[in-house]
């Protein structure tokens, strides 16, 4: 399964949120989480406080 390319929103903290989300994704992978759980982690972190950026 190929993943769609994630396009960073044009907001102040988008790059930082993306880097943090990927860090958490790597941790989730190492912990043996499922693909669904990994996607959920990415979405939660990358969208965190998105409205305040």
C-alpha angles and dihedrals in degrees: 000000000000121000122230114247111264111229113206114232115241095252135123099255102027095109093049092048090050092051091048091047091052090049090054090045091056090050091049091050091050089051090055097248119168122256090254092053091047092051090049091052091050093049094047094050098039091050096043109129089345090150091058098054 
